[in-house]
């Protein structure tokens, strides 16, 4: 994968880049109406300052981590 840089100059791995799960329509229904945590379709990596997407991942381990319920209270 090419090392992409956002408009602010941040790259994948920088603290300004956040993982954001992207869900299908049915996933959003499960999340909002049923209160279930669905498995994301993919994970987008976006700069939280300029909102530019610098990458995507469909790695099964990463998707499973984002769909697991957190144990922290």
Residue pairs with C-beta under 8 A, 6 or more apart in sequence:
1 55
3 11
3 12
4 11
4 12
4 54
4 55
5 11
5 54
6 16
6 17
6 47
6 49
6 50
6 52
6 54
7 47
7 50
7 52
8 16
8 47
8 49
8 50
8 52
10 16
10 17
10 47
10 49
10 54
11 17
11 54
12 45
12 54
12 55
16 47
16 48
16 49
17 45
17 46
17 47
17 48
17 54
18 45
18 46
18 47
18 48
19 43
19 44
19 45
19 62
19 66
20 43
20 44
20 45
20 46
21 40
21 42
21 43
21 44
21 66
21 67
22 40
22 41
22 42
22 43
22 44
23 31
23 38
23 40
23 41
24 38
24 41
26 38
27 38
27 39
27 40
27 41
30 36
30 38
31 37
31 38
37 67
37 68
37 69
38 67
39 63
39 64
39 66
39 67
40 63
40 66
40 67
41 58
42 56
42 57
42 58
42 63
43 56
43 57
43 58
43 59
43 62
43 63
43 66
44 53
44 55
44 56
45 53
45 54
45 55
45 56
45 57
46 52
46 53
46 54
47 54
